[in-house]
Amino acid sequence: MANKLPISDLAPVTTYSDDGAIDPRASVVKLTEADTSAMTLADPEEGYDGHIMTIHATAAQAYTVTYTGGFGGIGTGKDVATFGGAIGDGMTIRAVDGTWFVLALFGVTLG
């Protein structure tokens, strides 16, 4: 029998159904708006090194997530994550030294 995590150990899901700012302390983010959303993401907070955030689309929309510093600290060349418009598109990022670094993309492009 597999060990199961207690419910209290599971990462809470934060749902966004409108344009706005994603809480940089969130662990699992669900984008649900039935229309295209433009989301923003601030730098990770101090003390959050190693924090992992996963952002998922649960509607077939071309969401965008803008991170002004640029993912990986690259700047404006990689500051907008554009979701391809399919349910299940998503990205996983990790906080390192006050910057978000991309770990994985699925149906998402950076530009």
Contacts in CASP RR format, 6 or more apart in sequence:
PFRMAT RR
TARGET T0000
AUTHOR 0000-0000-0000
METHOD contacts of the structure
MODEL  1
MANKLPISDLAPVTTYSDDGAIDPRASVVKLTEADTSAMTLADPEEGYDG
HIMTIHATAAQAYTVTYTGGFGGIGTGKDVATFGGAIGDGMTIRAVDGTW
FVLALFGVTLG
11 27 0 8 1.000
11 28 0 8 1.000
12 26 0 8 1.000
12 27 0 8 1.000
12 28 0 8 1.000
13 28 0 8 1.000
13 29 0 8 1.000
13 30 0 8 1.000
14 22 0 8 1.000
14 23 0 8 1.000
14 26 0 8 1.000
14 27 0 8 1.000
14 28 0 8 1.000
14 29 0 8 1.000
14 30 0 8 1.000
15 29 0 8 1.000
15 30 0 8 1.000
15 32 0 8 1.000
16 22 0 8 1.000
16 29 0 8 1.000
16 30 0 8 1.000
16 31 0 8 1.000
16 32 0 8 1.000
16 33 0 8 1.000
16 37 0 8 1.000
16 39 0 8 1.000
17 32 0 8 1.000
17 33 0 8 1.000
18 33 0 8 1.000
18 37 0 8 1.000
19 33 0 8 1.000
19 37 0 8 1.000
19 38 0 8 1.000
19 39 0 8 1.000
20 37 0 8 1.000
20 38 0 8 1.000
20 39 0 8 1.000
20 40 0 8 1.000
21 39 0 8 1.000
21 40 0 8 1.000
21 41 0 8 1.000
21 42 0 8 1.000
22 29 0 8 1.000
22 39 0 8 1.000
22 40 0 8 1.000
22 41 0 8 1.000
22 53 0 8 1.000
22 55 0 8 1.000
22 65 0 8 1.000
24 41 0 8 1.000
24 42 0 8 1.000
24 43 0 8 1.000
24 44 0 8 1.000
24 45 0 8 1.000
24 48 0 8 1.000
24 53 0 8 1.000
24 95 0 8 1.000
25 45 0 8 1.000
25 48 0 8 1.000
25 51 0 8 1.000
26 53 0 8 1.000
27 51 0 8 1.000
27 52 0 8 1.000
27 53 0 8 1.000
27 54 0 8 1.000
28 53 0 8 1.000
28 54 0 8 1.000
28 56 0 8 1.000
29 53 0 8 1.000
29 54 0 8 1.000
29 55 0 8 1.000
29 56 0 8 1.000
30 56 0 8 1.000
30 58 0 8 1.000
31 37 0 8 1.000
31 39 0 8 1.000
31 55 0 8 1.000
31 56 0 8 1.000
31 57 0 8 1.000
31 58 0 8 1.000
31 59 0 8 1.000
31 61 0 8 1.000
31 63 0 8 1.000
31 83 0 8 1.000
32 58 0 8 1.000
32 59 0 8 1.000
33 59 0 8 1.000
33 61 0 8 1.000
33 63 0 8 1.000
34 59 0 8 1.000
34 61 0 8 1.000
35 61 0 8 1.000
36 61 0 8 1.000
36 62 0 8 1.000
36 63 0 8 1.000
36 64 0 8 1.000
37 61 0 8 1.000
37 63 0 8 1.000
37 64 0 8 1.000
38 63 0 8 1.000
38 64 0 8 1.000
38 66 0 8 1.000
39 63 0 8 1.000
39 64 0 8 1.000
39 65 0 8 1.000
39 66 0 8 1.000
40 65 0 8 1.000
40 66 0 8 1.000
40 67 0 8 1.000
40 68 0 8 1.000
41 65 0 8 1.000
41 66 0 8 1.000
41 67 0 8 1.000
41 100 0 8 1.000
43 69 0 8 1.000
43 98 0 8 1.000
43 99 0 8 1.000
43 100 0 8 1.000
44 51 0 8 1.000
44 95 0 8 1.000
44 98 0 8 1.000
44 99 0 8 1.000
44 100 0 8 1.000
46 98 0 8 1.000
48 95 0 8 1.000
48 98 0 8 1.000
49 95 0 8 1.000
49 96 0 8 1.000
49 97 0 8 1.000
49 98 0 8 1.000
50 94 0 8 1.000
50 95 0 8 1.000
50 96 0 8 1.000
51 94 0 8 1.000
51 95 0 8 1.000
52 92 0 8 1.000
52 93 0 8 1.000
52 94 0 8 1.000
52 95 0 8 1.000
52 103 0 8 1.000
53 92 0 8 1.000
53 93 0 8 1.000
53 94 0 8 1.000
53 95 0 8 1.000
53 100 0 8 1.000
54 90 0 8 1.000
54 91 0 8 1.000
54 92 0 8 1.000
54 93 0 8 1.000
55 65 0 8 1.000
55 81 0 8 1.000
55 90 0 8 1.000
55 91 0 8 1.000
55 92 0 8 1.000
55 93 0 8 1.000
56 88 0 8 1.000
56 89 0 8 1.000
56 90 0 8 1.000
57 63 0 8 1.000
57 83 0 8 1.000
57 85 0 8 1.000
57 86 0 8 1.000
57 87 0 8 1.000
57 88 0 8 1.000
57 89 0 8 1.000
57 90 0 8 1.000
58 87 0 8 1.000
58 88 0 8 1.000
59 87 0 8 1.000
60 85 0 8 1.000
60 86 0 8 1.000
60 87 0 8 1.000
61 83 0 8 1.000
61 85 0 8 1.000
62 82 0 8 1.000
62 83 0 8 1.000
62 84 0 8 1.000
62 85 0 8 1.000
63 82 0 8 1.000
63 83 0 8 1.000
63 85 0 8 1.000
63 89 0 8 1.000
64 80 0 8 1.000
64 81 0 8 1.000
64 82 0 8 1.000
64 83 0 8 1.000
65 80 0 8 1.000
65 81 0 8 1.000
65 83 0 8 1.000
65 91 0 8 1.000
66 79 0 8 1.000
66 80 0 8 1.000
66 81 0 8 1.000
67 79 0 8 1.000
67 80 0 8 1.000
67 81 0 8 1.000
67 100 0 8 1.000
68 79 0 8 1.000
69 75 0 8 1.000
69 76 0 8 1.000
69 79 0 8 1.000
69 99 0 8 1.000
70 76 0 8 1.000
70 77 0 8 1.000
70 78 0 8 1.000
70 79 0 8 1.000
70 99 0 8 1.000
70 100 0 8 1.000
71 78 0 8 1.000
71 79 0 8 1.000
71 81 0 8 1.000
71 93 0 8 1.000
71 100 0 8 1.000
71 101 0 8 1.000
71 102 0 8 1.000
71 110 0 8 1.000
72 78 0 8 1.000
72 99 0 8 1.000
72 100 0 8 1.000
72 101 0 8 1.000
72 102 0 8 1.000
73 99 0 8 1.000
77 110 0 8 1.000
77 111 0 8 1.000
78 110 0 8 1.000
78 111 0 8 1.000
79 111 0 8 1.000
80 110 0 8 1.000
80 111 0 8 1.000
81 91 0 8 1.000
81 105 0 8 1.000
81 108 0 8 1.000
81 109 0 8 1.000
81 110 0 8 1.000
81 111 0 8 1.000
82 108 0 8 1.000
82 109 0 8 1.000
82 110 0 8 1.000
82 111 0 8 1.000
83 89 0 8 1.000
83 90 0 8 1.000
83 107 0 8 1.000
83 108 0 8 1.000
84 107 0 8 1.000
84 108 0 8 1.000
84 109 0 8 1.000
85 107 0 8 1.000
86 107 0 8 1.000
88 106 0 8 1.000
89 106 0 8 1.000
89 107 0 8 1.000
89 108 0 8 1.000
90 105 0 8 1.000
90 106 0 8 1.000
90 107 0 8 1.000
90 108 0 8 1.000
91 102 0 8 1.000
91 104 0 8 1.000
91 105 0 8 1.000
91 106 0 8 1.000
91 108 0 8 1.000
92 102 0 8 1.000
92 103 0 8 1.000
92 104 0 8 1.000
93 100 0 8 1.000
93 101 0 8 1.000
93 102 0 8 1.000
93 103 0 8 1.000
94 100 0 8 1.000
94 101 0 8 1.000
94 103 0 8 1.000
95 101 0 8 1.000
102 110 0 8 1.000
END
